[in-house]
Amino acid sequence: MSEITLYHYYRSTCSWRVRWALHYKGIEFTPVAVNLLKGEQKQDSYAQLNPMSYVPSLSIDGETYSESMAILEWLEEIHPEPKLLPQDPPSRMRVRQLYQIIASGTQPMQNLAAQKYFSGDKSKQWEYARHWISKGFNAYEALLQQTKGSFSFGESLTLADICLIPQCYNALRFGLEIDQFPLIFDVYKRCLNLEHYQKSLPEKYQ
Ligand SMILES: N[C@@H](CCC(=O)N[C@@H](CS)C(=O)NCC(=O)O)C(=O)O
């Protein structure tokens, strides 16, 4: 069994994706906190692990990797059960389309560094975050009309949900009501009671 260390911040949605997938797949890991509010992600010792100075990073037997979606795809390859991607290529592509709306099209626009670069005023930062999350959620909600079952894609949890639900947490934190996206809200409510989701919650790692 590999030694796995997750460098993360409790409230980081990208870190949360990886925490949730690790719990879902029953993989043991050692969490190491990187405090974003204290700027620990920018310290040299951490920047050597993650050249973007972001969390998460994952060390596997001493080799460190970053980019949460690369980590999640690796996890799916190495630990395919329980699955987080469907089996047939068109379905896998649809799940990847959904997760990229969050991982590439939404989260980077409302990241701490982007908010701070946009404005020093917290209320403006949050307005900016709400704008980009609304844009991403409108697109995700439209796709859910074709793909949703109990979860974002059909009846099983996938990487799409693993990205969506932490983003819902940020939406609420920045004052965006998510019940205006009824299909997203339905998936969100369903995930709240899942045991592996509960184990990955920010407050469990604070
Ligand atoms: N594409 C990266 C994004 C990572 C990222 O933006 N992490 C945020 C937390 S969710 C971060 O470390 N922010 C620190 C900062 O903005 O200085 C990934 O998916 O891992």
The ligand as an ORCA input file, in Angstrom:
! r2SCAN-3c Opt
* xyz 0 1
  N      -6.299     24.037    -10.864
  C      -5.932     23.879     -9.503
  C      -6.493     25.045     -8.710
  C      -6.051     24.993     -7.280
  C      -6.547     26.197     -6.519
  O      -7.003     27.208     -7.079
  N      -6.468     26.117     -5.193
  C      -6.899     27.191     -4.358
  C      -7.804     26.678     -3.256
  S      -9.254     25.907     -3.917
  C      -5.690     27.855     -3.717
  O      -4.747     27.181     -3.347
  N      -5.705     29.191     -3.579
  C      -4.631     29.897     -2.961
  C      -4.440     31.259     -3.535
  O      -5.266     31.690     -4.349
  O      -3.437     31.889     -3.161
  C      -6.456     22.538     -8.969
  O      -7.514     22.104     -9.427
  O      -5.782     21.913     -8.124
*
